[in-house]
């Protein structure tokens, strides 16, 4: 029996599910009557999604479609970081949506501090863009998970490697 138990707090997304959601959005854009002639381009790159479309109205509709597809595939909307809209050639509108992955240092430090204050029996450690939490009891670890699930944080959290 292990003397200590641990789990990791990470902020990642499933790349294949994201790709499927973008593909479904493209298909819906091609078939929807109000978006049919807009010649919208929706591109998924390594770290971002770019949308190039005809008008503000079509951009809003495309964002709604994309967000609904992400939710259906159990991806958090917190992975999306909308940048400023730009005007492109021909009076078109372009927007870049950065994809957030990993826990930033400032959020990791505040999470670590909060975990220490709430539960004295656990020890959080920052390891790159993950946060490892260790304790002698699995119940203490589950208390930490329940506490963090109740928080409204700017990043999507997953709990992995529960040992």
Phi and psi in degrees as a GROMACS rama.xvg file:
@    title "Ramachandran Plot"
@    xaxis  label "Phi"
@    yaxis  label "Psi"
@TYPE xy
-73.0275  144.672  UNK-2
-79.187  -29.5626  UNK-3
-130.133  151.565  UNK-4
-113.937  156.129  UNK-5
-152.807  164.864  UNK-6
-151.496  163.323  UNK-7
-111.84  141.013  UNK-8
-104.018  120.885  UNK-9
-129.945  166.077  UNK-10
-130.357  94.8805  UNK-11
-134.829  165.954  UNK-12
-133.314  156.804  UNK-13
-82.162  111.714  UNK-14
-61.1328  -39.4175  UNK-15
-67.8034  -39.6935  UNK-16
-64.6405  -38.3007  UNK-17
-63.4594  -43.2148  UNK-18
-62.1238  -42.2643  UNK-19
-64.1086  -40.6466  UNK-20
-63.9465  -40.8797  UNK-21
-65.8283  -41.573  UNK-22
-63.0148  -42.7111  UNK-23
-63.8141  -37.0328  UNK-24
-64.1446  -43.4907  UNK-25
-58.1774  -45.3492  UNK-26
-63.2998  -40.4682  UNK-27
-68.3808  -35.7342  UNK-28
-61.901  -39.6812  UNK-29
-68.4336  -28.0653  UNK-30
-100.48  -18.9226  UNK-31
-72.9613  136.17  UNK-32
-62.8163  -42.6299  UNK-33
-74.9171  -13.0235  UNK-34
-114.048  3.44592  UNK-35
-62.4006  -44.1901  UNK-36
-98.8369  15.3131  UNK-37
-83.3482  -9.84686  UNK-38
51.2866  47.9651  UNK-39
-75.2263  137.482  UNK-40
-112.762  127.057  UNK-41
-125.767  111.705  UNK-42
-120.044  132.856  UNK-43
-103.37  118.044  UNK-44
-106.652  -172.324  UNK-45
-62.4313  -44.5674  UNK-46
-120.852  5.9551  UNK-47
-157.458  169.278  UNK-48
-122.57  132.386  UNK-49
-117.776  138.824  UNK-50
-122.945  128.498  UNK-51
-126.742  116.377  UNK-52
-142.148  -179.413  UNK-53
-79.9324  -41.545  UNK-54
-146.631  171.645  UNK-55
-63.602  -37.8511  UNK-56
-64.0377  -45.3928  UNK-57
-68.1746  -32.9627  UNK-58
-64.0617  -42.5993  UNK-59
-62.5289  -42.6971  UNK-60
-64.3821  -41.0588  UNK-61
-67.3961  -40.4161  UNK-62
-61.2344  -41.5738  UNK-63
-63.4449  -42.7382  UNK-64
-62.7753  -48.1214  UNK-65
-60.062  -45.9744  UNK-66
-64.0243  -38.5879  UNK-67
-67.3636  -36.6277  UNK-68
-67.3113  -38.2727  UNK-69
-64.8647  -42.7795  UNK-70
-63.8032  -41.4526  UNK-71
-63.131  -25.7887  UNK-72
-98.4363  18.4554  UNK-73
58.8444  34.5287  UNK-74
-102.618  135.748  UNK-75
-75.4589  143.746  UNK-76
-73.6422  -8.97061  UNK-77
-72.164  -11.5833  UNK-78
-78.6794  -13.2939  UNK-79
-91.4422  130.205  UNK-80
-123.308  97.2151  UNK-81
-70.952  129.658  UNK-82
-92.9417  -179.739  UNK-83
-71.2493  145.413  UNK-84
-73.4372  143.704  UNK-85
-124.945  152.483  UNK-86
-89.5995  133.104  UNK-87
-105.228  178.032  UNK-88
-64.3214  147.902  UNK-89
78.533  18.3137  UNK-90
73.9962  17.2869  UNK-91
-86.7268  167.649  UNK-92
-118.298  136.766  UNK-93
-127.585  139.645  UNK-94
-138.101  143.139  UNK-95
-111.691  133.476  UNK-96
-114.527  110.167  UNK-97
-76.3883  146.514  UNK-98
-102.004  123.346  UNK-99
-94.3553  129.873  UNK-100
-142.079  139.11  UNK-101
94.0635  155.46  UNK-102
-96.5472  120.004  UNK-103
-62.1218  154.91  UNK-104
-57.9306  -44.3344  UNK-105
-64.683  -37.8256  UNK-106
-71.6426  -38.5964  UNK-107
-62.4415  -40.6919  UNK-108
-65.8287  -42.9439  UNK-109
-68.0119  -37.2018  UNK-110
-62.9816  -44.4865  UNK-111
-60.0378  -44.9373  UNK-112
-63.5564  -43.6198  UNK-113
-64.5974  -40.7904  UNK-114
-64.5626  -41.9775  UNK-115
-63.5137  -40.5743  UNK-116
-68.6005  -38.9175  UNK-117
-76.1286  -37.3405  UNK-118
-137.502  109.072  UNK-119
-73.7019  -16.2502  UNK-120
-87.6492  -2.93433  UNK-121
-111.425  155.114  UNK-122
-126.305  108.172  UNK-123
-85.8907  144.516  UNK-124
-133.98  133.65  UNK-125
-85.8752  124.817  UNK-126
-128.962  88.8089  UNK-127
69.0968  -121.984  UNK-128
-101.491  20.0519  UNK-129
-122.64  165.561  UNK-130
-129.753  117.815  UNK-131
-97.3235  132.989  UNK-132
-118.303  127.948  UNK-133
-123.03  148.072  UNK-134
-159.925  164.566  UNK-135
-83.0577  -16.5742  UNK-136
-122.554  136.341  UNK-137
-66.4461  -30.6411  UNK-138
-62.8315  -39.2027  UNK-139
-63.5844  -39.7001  UNK-140
-65.7855  -39.919  UNK-141
-67.755  -31.8573  UNK-142
-63.6477  -40.3102  UNK-143
-64.1467  -43.6354  UNK-144
-60.7926  -45.8942  UNK-145
-63.2589  -38.727  UNK-146
-63.339  -44.2945  UNK-147
-71.6077  -30.3295  UNK-148
-66.7379  -27.6149  UNK-149
-80.8977  -13.8371  UNK-150
-81.8744  151.358  UNK-151
-105.34  97.1701  UNK-152
-105.556  156.657  UNK-153
-76.3  -1.32292  UNK-154
-124.526  153.431  UNK-155
-84.0553  127.155  UNK-156
-107.971  140.826  UNK-157
-125.918  150.359  UNK-158
-114.405  116.043  UNK-159
-129.153  169.082  UNK-160
56.0035  45.4452  UNK-161
-73.3013  111.961  UNK-162
